[in-house]
Amino acid sequence: MTHPGLSQAARGRITAVTSGKGGVGKTFVAANLAAALARRGLRVLVLDADLGLANLDVVLNLHPKITLHDVFTGKAQLADAILPAPGGFSVLLAGSGLVEYSRLTPELRDQLLGVIEKVAPRFDRILLDTGAGISDVVLFAVSLADDVIVVATPEPTSLTDAYATIKVLAGQQQRRVIQLLVNQSSRLGEARTIRAQLQAVVERYVDNGTGTPLRLELLGEVPGDSAVREAVQRRQLLLEAFPGSAAAKSIGTIAEKMKA
């Protein structure tokens, strides 16, 4: 299910990567998944849809001269804002500290929709790295996606916020499937337990208005791994800095599942 304003003509599949709270590794996951998908022969774009608090540029150690803000304000052409990133994919970076993107205006809605309409036919897969939480800007960005990945950690506050996000997405967007990615898991199989717990609560308390219960699909889990911290500190992709690490291998497995 995508936003009714988005054309279904030949275009890449759009996946929103979102989370209930910040600090769960959402941008790290989006960037490394993009690299893993690019390695599998896909043309991939990551669009930083966290328009006012962007940090994709920090994760990738990029210093953009042109951002989405310049495109939205007419100072630059869209084509000039699409940059190559380490890892073989493309990025559309947003600005940071821009208060005008803290709420969804009709103008911002049209601009974001217009940008995605233009870039979608050029790529096989577009990842929308959204902000955290359930602001109207985040919810609108997610509404543009075919698939939604909710990133959560096993920590109780992260799971509570993930559930709140899932509940809002189900109610507002009539989602029938939401994918769950558990980051920083401490033991193998922990993600399956978390999915089962969340699914039980969802079945009891969440109504998506379709008559078909919402299904939480476990996309995968990324184990807690010191290589992740090291790669983030270095501002490098995990897949490039530590390709043999457990976390990098897990991301590769998830990308394989997404590509299928």
ROMI-342277 format. One record per atom (N, C-alpha, C): residue in one letter; x negated, y, z. Coordinates in steps of 0.1 Angstrom, whole numbers, plus 5000, padded with zeros to 4 digits. Atoms other than C-alpha are relative to their C-alpha. Example, Ala and Ser with C-alpha at 12.3 -4.5 7.8 and 13.67 -1.06 7.14 Angstrom:
REM residues 2
A499149885000 A487749555078 A499150125000 S500949895000 S486349895071 S500850115008 
REM end
This chain:
REM residues 260
M499249885000 M500050005000 M499150125000 T500749885001 T498650334989 T501050125000 H499249875000 H499850694990 H500850014987 P499250005013 P502750744965 P499450104990 G500649905010 G500751044950 G498849954993 L501250055006 L497850824940 L500349914989 S499850085012 S497850684905 S499549855002 Q500450144999 Q497750304902 Q499349964987 A500750035012 A495950334868 A498749935003 A501350074998 A492650144862 A499150085009 R500849934991 R490650244892 R499449905010 G500650084990 G488450104920 G500949985012 R499350034988 R489749944951 R499650105011 I500349904989 I489950194980 I500249945013 T499950054986 T489150085015 T499650115010 A500249914990 A489450305045 A499349935012 V500750064989 V486950235073 V500250105012 T499649904990 T488350385105 T499849935014 S500150064986 S488350335143 S500950085009 G499249934990 G490350425174 G499250115007 K500849904993 K487450605191 K498650014993 G501349985006 G484050745181 G499049915007 G501150074994 G480750575188 G500049854999 V499950155002 V481750225176 V499249954988 G500850045011 G479450225146 G500750004987 K499150005013 K482050305119 K499250054988 T500749955011 T479750515097 T498849914996 F501150105002 F476850265102 F500649884992 V499350125006 V479249985091 V500350044985 A499649965014 A480550185060 A498850014991 A501249985008 A477050275048 A499349864996 N500650135002 N475649925052 N500849904991 L499150085008 L478649755037 L499950054985 A500149955013 A478349985007 A498749954993 A501350065006 A474649875002 A500249864997 A499950145002 A475649515006 A500949974987 L499150015011 L478449554980 L499350044987 A500849955012 A476149744956 A499049884996 R500950115003 R473649454959 R500749884993 R499250115006 R476449224947 R500650054986 G499749965013 G476749424915 G501150094998 L498949915001 L479549664923 L499550145000 R500249865000 R479650034916 R500750055012 V499449974987 V480250174951 V499850155003 L500149864995 L481050524964 L500550005014 V499549974986 V481250625001 V500450145000 L499549864999 L483350935006 L500150035015 D499949964985 D482851105040 D501350075002 A498749944998 A486451165049 A500250065014 D500049934987 D485451295084 D499650144997 L500349885007 L485751635069 L499350115008 G500549894991 G484951855099 G498849965009 L501050054991 L482551625118 L499249904993 A500750105008 A480651455091 A498649965005 N501450044996 N477551245099 N499449894991 L500550105010 L477151015069 L498650044995 D501349945004 D474251245058 D498949975010 V501050034989 V472551185091 V499549865000 V500250155001 V472850805089 V499149974988 L500850045012 L471350805054 L498850094998 N501149915001 N468851085060 N500050084987 L499949925012 L470151295032 L500250145004 H499949854997 H470051675030 H500750064988 P499349965012 P472851765006 P500050154998 K499849865003 K472852104989 K501550034997 I498649995004 I476452044977 I500849905008 T499150094993 T479251894998 T501450024995 L498650005003 L482951834995 L500650145002 H499649874997 H483452175011 H499850104988 D500349915012 D481752344981 D501049974988 V499150045011 V484052144957 V501450065004 F498749954996 F487152234977 F500250154999 T500049855001 T486252604977 T499750054986 G500249965014 G485452604940 G498650054997 K501449965002 K481752674945 K499149914992 A500750105007 A480652354929 A500949904993 Q499350105007 Q481752094904 Q500049865008 L500050134993 L482751744918 L498949924995 A501150085005 A480251574896 A498750035006 D501349964994 D477451774912 D499949965015 A499950044986 A478551664947 A499849855002 I500250144998 I478251294940 I498549974999 L501550024999 L474751194951 L499649855001 P500550134998 P472750874949 P499549985014 A500550034986 A472050714983 A499049895000 P500850124998 P469450474995 P500949885000 G499150125000 G470850124989 G500849984988 G499450025013 G472050174954 G501450044998 F498649955001 F475450334960 F500050154999 S499849865001 S476850684956 S500750055012 V499349944988 V478050924983 V500650144996 L499449875000 L480351224985 L500050055014 L500249964986 L479251405017 L500950125003 A499249894995 A481351645038 A499150095008 G500749914992 G480351935059 G500249975015 S499850034985 S480051945097 S500250145007 G499749884992 G481452195122 G500950104993 L499149915007 L484052325098 L501449985005 V498750014993 V487152395118 V501250004991 E498850005009 E489352445088 E500449864996 Y499650145003 Y489352065083 Y500549925012 S499550074988 S490551985118 S501549974999 R498650035002 R494151985106 R500449994985 L499650035014 L495951875075 L500950114995 T499249905007 T497252165054 T500449944987 P499650055014 P499152115021 P498950014990 E501149985010 E496152255003 E498949895002 L501050104997 L493752015020 L500549864995 R499450135005 R496051725012 R499949994985 D500150005015 D496151814975 D498649994995 Q501450015004 Q492351864973 Q499549865002 L500550134997 L491551534989 L500649904990 L499450095010 L494051354967 L499450024986 G500549975014 G492751524936 G498649954999 V501350055001 V489151434944 V500049844998 I499950155000 I490051064950 I500549954986 E499450035013 E492151064918 E498850004989 K501049985010 K489051184898 K498949895001 V501150094999 V486450954913 V500349854999 A499650155000 A488450624916 A499849934987 P500250085012 P488250524879 P498549984997 R501450025003 R484450554880 R499349905008 F500650094991 F483750304907 F500849875002 D499350134997 D484649944916 D500650005014 R499650004986 R484950014953 R499750145006 I500249884993 I485450334972 I500349985015 L499850014986 L484950335009 L500250145006 L499749874993 L486550625029 L499549985014 D500550004986 D484550685061 D500850105007 T499149904994 T487350845081 T499450055013 G500349964986 G487151035114 G500649895009 A499450094991 A488050845145 A501350055006 G498849954993 G491450855162 G501250004990 I498750005008 I494950935148 I500450144997 S499749875004 S494751295138 S500749994986 D499350005013 D496851395107 D499049994988 V501050015011 V493651425086 V499649864998 V500450145000 V492551075095 V501149914994 L498850085005 L496050925089 L500250024985 F499849985014 F496351095055 F498949934992 A501150075007 A492850965044 A500349854999 V499750144999 V493850615055 V501249974990 S498950035008 S497150645036 S499749994985 L500550015014 L495150675003 L499449874997 A500850135002 A493550335008 A500949884997 D499450135002 D494549994995 D499949915012 D500350094988 D492949825025 D499550095011 V500549924989 V492149945060 V499249905009 I500950084990 I489249815082 I500050085012 V500149944986 V489549905119 V498749945006 V501350044993 V486049895135 V500250025015 A499949994986 A486049815172 A498849935006 T501050084992 T483549695198 T500849935011 P499350084989 P484449445226 P500350085012 E499849924988 E484449725251 E501550045002 P498649984998 P487949775267 P500650134995 T499549875005 T488350145258 T500149994985 S500050015014 S487450065222 S501249924995 L498950095003 L490049785221 L501450075002 T498849924998 T492750005236 T500350104989 D499849905010 D492150275211 D500249944986 A499850075013 A491950025182 A501549964999 Y498650044999 Y495349895193 Y500950124997 A499249875002 A496750255194 A500050044985 T500149975014 T495450315159 T500849904991 I499350105008 I496849985145 I501550025001 K498649984997 K500250065161 K500550124991 V499649885008 V500350415144 V500049974985 L500150045014 L499250275110 L501149914996 A498950095003 A501850005111 A501350074999 G498749935000 G504650235120 G500150114990 Q499949885009 Q503750535098 Q499849954985 Q500450045014 Q502350345067 Q500649864996 Q499450135003 Q504350015069 Q498949904995 R501150105004 R501049825067 R500449865004 R499850144996 R501449445066 R498849935004 V501350064996 V497749365069 V499150115003 I501149914996 I495049545087 I498849915003 Q501250084998 Q491449415087 Q499350055013 L500749974988 L489549405120 L498549964998 L501450035000 L485749425121 L499550035014 V500549984986 V484149375156 V498550024999 N501449975000 N480849545159 N499449985014 Q500750024987 Q478249475187 Q500549895008 S499550114993 S479649145196 S498949935008 S501150054992 S477748975224 S499849854999 R500150155002 R478448605215 R500849964988 L499450055012 L479448415185 L501549955004 G498650034998 G483248375183 G500850105009 E499449904992 E483948675205 E501150084992 A499149925009 A485648855175 A501349924998 R498850085001 R488048565171 R501050015012 T499249984988 T489148595207 T500750145000 I499549865000 I489548975204 I501250014990 R498949995010 R491648935172 R501349935005 A498850084995 A493948675188 A500750085011 Q499449924989 Q494448905219 Q500850124994 L499349895006 L495249205197 L501249964992 Q498950055008 Q497449005174 Q501249975009 A498950034991 A499548885204 A500750125005 V499449884996 V500049235216 V500850074989 V499449945012 V500849355181 V501449934997 E498850075003 E503449085176 E501150035010 R499049974989 R505149185209 R500550144999 Y499649854999 Y505149565206 Y500050084987 V500149925012 V504549675170 V501049964990 D499050025011 D507249715144 D499550084988 N500449935012 N506049805109 N501150044991 G498849965008 G509549845096 G500249934987 T499950075013 T509149595068 T500849875002 G499450134998 G510749285084 G498949895000 T501150095000 T507349115080 T499050045011 P500949964989 P505149115111 P498650044995 L501349965003 L501849295109 L499049895003 R501050104998 R498949055104 R498650075001 L501349964998 L495549135118 L499049904994 E500950105006 E492948975096 E498550035005 L501449984996 L489448925110 L499150004988 L500949995011 L487049055084 L498649945004 G501350064995 G484048955105 G499550075012 E500649944988 E481749045134 E498550024997 V501549965001 V478349215136 V499549995014 P500550024986 P476349095166 P499250125005 G500949904994 G474649335190 G498649964996 D501350045005 D471149355176 D499150135001 S500949894998 S468149575185 S499650064987 A500449945013 A467349615148 A501050114996 V499049895004 V470549825144 V499650135006 R500549884993 R469350075170 R498850064993 E501349965006 E465950085154 E500250064986 A499749945013 A467350145119 A500750135001 V499249874999 V469750415131 V499050115005 Q501049904996 Q466850595149 Q499150044989 R500949975012 R464750575117 R500850074989 R499249955011 R467750705097 R499949914987 Q500150095011 Q467450395075 Q501249915000 L499150115001 L469950145062 L499549875007 L500550134994 L469749825083 L499649904989 L500350105011 L469849625050 L498650024994 E501349975006 E466649805039 E498949985010 A501150004990 A464749835072 A499849865006 F500150134994 F465549485086 F501049904993 P499150085008 P467149275059 P500249865006 G499950144994 G466448945078 G500750005014 S499449994987 S468149065110 S501449935000 A498750074998 A471248885124 A501150094996 A498949905003 A473349205120 A500050024985 A500049985014 A472249255084 A500649884993 K499550125006 K473048895075 K501650005002 S498549994998 S476548945091 S500750094990 I499449905009 I477149255070 I500149944986 G500050065013 G476149055039 G501249904999 T498950105000 T478748785048 T501350074999 I498849935001 I481449045053 I500250064986 A499949955014 A480649205019 A500449904990 E499750115009 E480848875002 E501549975001 K498650024998 K484348835017 K500850114994 M499349895006 M485349175006 M500050004985 K500150015015 K484149114970 K500949894994 A499250125005 A486148784967 A501450054996 
REM end
